[in-house]
Amino acid sequence: MPRLRPYDEHMIRFLIRTAIFIASAAIGLLVAMWLVPEVTLSWSGATVAVLVFAIIQSVVSPFLFKIAARNAPAFLGGIGLVSTFVALFVASLFPGGLEIEGWRAWIVAPVLVWLVTACATFFLPMIFLKKTVDKKRNGTTTLPI
């Protein structure tokens, strides 16, 4: 098999990371829906809710990190929770998808979604890309991860 060009390798890495991030967002929202009764995710609006959540999360996290690093370094550990809360809030603004009712759900859901997405982004590559990693280590493939 011919070797991929550096641009192709970077694009494949980007697409794999994007797919893993979207999958982790979907898993996080589903777990919140199953475990927190006040969180509802309609099947018809789930795709929009997951995509909006993932996009907002990926945009807000670096922004909040930069602000906290500059002005309040003690808050750096909580950036993931805050960006998850903001992403859930924005995703809930789109009708027919994600709904979160009650102040308790607004506390529990971001913590739960943050925890699940963090675990998913850590474990999903290990689960789904194990064969690719093994092949790359053995020198039988050129597909980068």
GUVEX-249360 format. One record per residue: x, y, z negated of N, C-alpha, C in turn; residue number from 0. Coordinates in steps of 0.1 Angstrom, whole numbers. Example, Ala and Ser with C-alpha at 12.3 -4.5 7.8 and 13.67 -1.06 7.14 Angstrom:
# residues 2
    nxx    nyy    nzz   caxx   cayy   cazz    cxx    cyy    czz    n
    132    -57    -78    123    -45    -78    132    -33    -78    0
    128    -22    -71    137    -11    -71    129      0    -79    1
//
This chain:
# residues 145
    nxx    nyy    nzz   caxx   cayy   cazz    cxx    cyy    czz    n
      8    -12      0      0      0      0      9     12      0    0
      6     22      8     14     34      9     13     42     -4    1
     24     49     -7     24     57    -19     16     70    -17    2
      8     73    -28      0     85    -27      9     98    -28    3
      4    109    -22     11    121    -23      9    127    -37    4
     17    136    -41     15    142    -55      2    149    -56    5
     -3    156    -45    -16    162    -46    -27    152    -49    6
    -26    141    -41    -36    130    -43    -36    124    -57    7
    -24    122    -62    -22    117    -76    -29    126    -86    8
    -26    139    -85    -32    149    -94    -47    149    -93    9
    -52    148    -81    -67    148    -79    -73    136    -85   10
    -67    125    -83    -72    112    -89    -72    113   -104   11
    -61    118   -110    -61    120   -124    -72    130   -129   12
    -74    141   -122    -84    150   -126    -98    144   -125   13
   -101    136   -114   -114    130   -113   -116    119   -124   14
   -106    112   -127   -107    102   -138   -109    108   -151   15
   -102    119   -154   -104    126   -167   -118    132   -167   16
   -123    138   -156   -136    144   -155   -147    133   -158   17
   -145    122   -151   -155    111   -153   -155    106   -168   18
   -144    105   -174   -143    101   -188   -149    111   -197   19
   -147    124   -194   -153    134   -202   -168    135   -201   20
   -173    133   -189   -188    133   -187   -194    121   -194   21
   -187    109   -192   -192     97   -199   -192     98   -214   22
   -182    105   -220   -181    106   -234   -192    116   -239   23
   -195    126   -231   -206    135   -234   -219    128   -234   24
   -222    120   -224   -234    112   -223   -235    103   -235   25
   -225     96   -239   -225     87   -250   -228     95   -263   26
   -221    106   -265   -224    114   -276   -238    119   -278   27
   -244    124   -267   -258    128   -267   -267    117   -269   28
   -265    105   -264   -273     93   -266   -273     89   -280   29
   -261     88   -286   -260     84   -300   -267     94   -309   30
   -266    107   -306   -273    117   -314   -288    115   -313   31
   -293    112   -301   -307    110   -299   -312     98   -307   32
   -304     87   -307   -308     75   -314   -307     76   -329   33
   -297     84   -334   -296     84   -349   -302     96   -356   34
   -305    107   -348   -311    119   -354   -325    120   -348   35
   -336    118   -356   -349    118   -351   -353    131   -345   36
   -347    142   -349   -351    155   -344   -344    159   -331   37
   -336    150   -326   -329    152   -313   -336    144   -303   38
   -341    150   -292   -347    143   -281   -340    146   -268   39
   -338    136   -260   -332    138   -247   -341    130   -237   40
   -348    138   -229   -357    131   -219   -349    125   -208   41
   -353    114   -204   -346    107   -193   -346    115   -180   42
   -356    123   -178   -357    131   -165   -347    142   -166   43
   -344    148   -177   -335    159   -178   -321    155   -184   44
   -318    142   -186   -306    138   -192   -294    142   -184   45
   -294    141   -171   -283    144   -163   -279    158   -164   46
   -289    167   -163   -287    181   -164   -281    185   -178   47
   -287    179   -188   -282    181   -202   -268    177   -204   48
   -265    165   -199   -251    160   -200   -241    169   -192   49
   -244    172   -180   -235    181   -172   -234    194   -178   50
   -245    201   -182   -244    214   -189   -235    213   -201   51
   -238    203   -210   -230    201   -222   -215    200   -219   52
   -212    191   -209   -198    189   -206   -191    201   -200   53
   -198    208   -192   -192    220   -186   -190    231   -197   54
   -200    234   -205   -199    244   -215   -188    240   -225   55
   -188    227   -229   -178    222   -238   -164    224   -233   56
   -162    221   -220   -148    223   -214   -144    237   -212   57
   -154    246   -211   -151    260   -209   -149    267   -223   58
   -158    264   -232   -158    271   -245   -146    266   -254   59
   -142    254   -254   -131    249   -263   -118    256   -261   60
   -113    258   -249   -100    265   -247   -102    280   -251   61
   -113    286   -248   -116    300   -252   -115    302   -267   62
   -123    293   -274   -123    294   -289   -110    291   -295   63
   -103    281   -289    -89    278   -294    -80    290   -293   64
    -80    296   -282    -72    308   -280    -75    319   -289   65
    -88    322   -292    -92    332   -301    -87    329   -315   66
    -90    316   -319    -86    312   -333    -71    312   -335   67
    -64    307   -325    -49    307   -326    -44    321   -328   68
    -50    331   -322    -45    344   -322    -49    351   -335   69
    -62    349   -339    -68    357   -350    -70    349   -363   70
    -72    336   -363    -75    329   -375    -70    314   -374   71
    -57    312   -375    -52    299   -373    -58    288   -382   72
    -63    292   -393    -68    283   -403    -81    276   -397   73
    -87    282   -387    -99    276   -382    -97    267   -370   74
    -84    265   -366    -82    257   -354    -87    243   -355   75
    -88    237   -367    -93    223   -368   -108    222   -366   76
   -115    233   -367   -130    233   -365   -134    237   -351   77
   -125    240   -343   -128    245   -329   -137    234   -322   78
   -134    222   -323   -142    211   -317   -156    211   -321   79
   -158    213   -334   -172    213   -339   -179    226   -334   80
   -173    237   -335   -179    249   -330   -183    249   -315   81
   -173    244   -307   -176    243   -293   -187    233   -290   82
   -187    222   -298   -198    212   -296   -212    219   -299   83
   -212    226   -310   -224    233   -314   -229    243   -303   84
   -219    251   -298   -223    260   -287   -227    253   -274   85
   -221    242   -271   -225    234   -259   -238    228   -261   86
   -241    223   -273   -255    218   -275   -265    229   -274   87
   -262    240   -280   -272    251   -279   -275    255   -265   88
   -264    257   -257   -267    261   -243   -274    250   -235   89
   -270    237   -238   -277    226   -231   -292    225   -235   90
   -295    229   -247   -309    229   -252   -317    240   -246   91
   -311    250   -240   -318    261   -234   -325    257   -221   92
   -319    247   -214   -325    242   -202   -337    233   -204   93
   -348    237   -199   -361    230   -202   -361    216   -197   94
   -367    207   -204   -369    193   -199   -358    184   -201   95
   -348    188   -210   -336    179   -212   -334    176   -226   96
   -326    184   -233   -322    182   -246   -330    191   -256   97
   -336    186   -266   -343    194   -276   -337    190   -290   98
   -334    200   -298   -330    198   -312   -339    206   -321   99
   -346    200   -330   -355    207   -339   -351    206   -353  100
   -351    217   -360   -348    218   -374   -334    221   -377  101
   -331    228   -388   -318    232   -392   -309    220   -396  102
   -315    209   -401   -307    198   -405   -301    191   -392  103
   -310    190   -382   -305    184   -370   -295    192   -363  104
   -295    205   -365   -285    214   -359   -272    213   -366  105
   -272    208   -378   -260    205   -386   -254    191   -383  106
   -263    181   -383   -259    167   -381   -255    164   -367  107
   -263    169   -357   -261    166   -343   -247    170   -338  108
   -243    183   -340   -229    187   -336   -218    178   -342  109
   -219    175   -354   -209    167   -361   -209    153   -355  110
   -221    147   -353   -222    134   -347   -217    134   -332  111
   -221    143   -325   -217    144   -310   -202    146   -309  112
   -197    155   -318   -182    158   -318   -175    145   -321  113
   -179    138   -331   -172    126   -335   -173    115   -324  114
   -184    113   -319   -186    102   -308   -178    106   -296  115
   -179    119   -291   -172    123   -279   -157    122   -281  116
   -152    125   -293   -137    124   -296   -133    109   -295  117
   -141    101   -301   -138     86   -301   -139     81   -287  118
   -149     85   -280   -151     80   -266   -140     85   -257  119
   -135     97   -258   -124    102   -249   -111     95   -252  120
   -110     90   -264    -98     82   -268    -99     68   -264  121
   -111     61   -266   -112     47   -263   -116     43   -248  122
   -123     52   -242   -128     49   -228   -116     46   -218  123
   -106     55   -219    -94     51   -210    -88     38   -213  124
    -87     34   -225    -81     21   -229    -90     10   -224  125
   -103     12   -224   -112      1   -220   -113      0   -205  126
   -115     11   -198   -117     10   -184   -105     11   -175  127
    -94     16   -180    -82     17   -172    -71      8   -176  128
    -74     -2   -184    -64    -11   -189    -57    -19   -178  129
    -65    -24   -168    -60    -31   -157    -50    -22   -149  130
    -55    -10   -146    -46     -1   -139    -33      2   -146  131
    -34      4   -159    -22      7   -167    -13     -5   -166  132
    -18    -17   -168    -10    -29   -167     -3    -31   -153  133
    -11    -28   -143     -5    -29   -129      6    -19   -127  134
      3     -7   -132     13      4   -130     26      0   -138  135
     25     -5   -150     37    -10   -157     44    -21   -150  136
     37    -29   -143     43    -40   -136     48    -36   -122  137
     45    -24   -118     50    -19   -106     42    -24    -94  138
     29    -28    -96     21    -34    -85     11    -24    -79  139
     10    -12    -85      1     -2    -80      7     11    -81  140
      1     20    -72      6     34    -72     -5     44    -78  141
    -16     38    -82    -27     46    -87    -23     52   -101  142
    -21     65   -103    -17     71   -115    -30     72   -124  143
    -27     73   -137    -38     77   -146    -34     89   -154  144
//
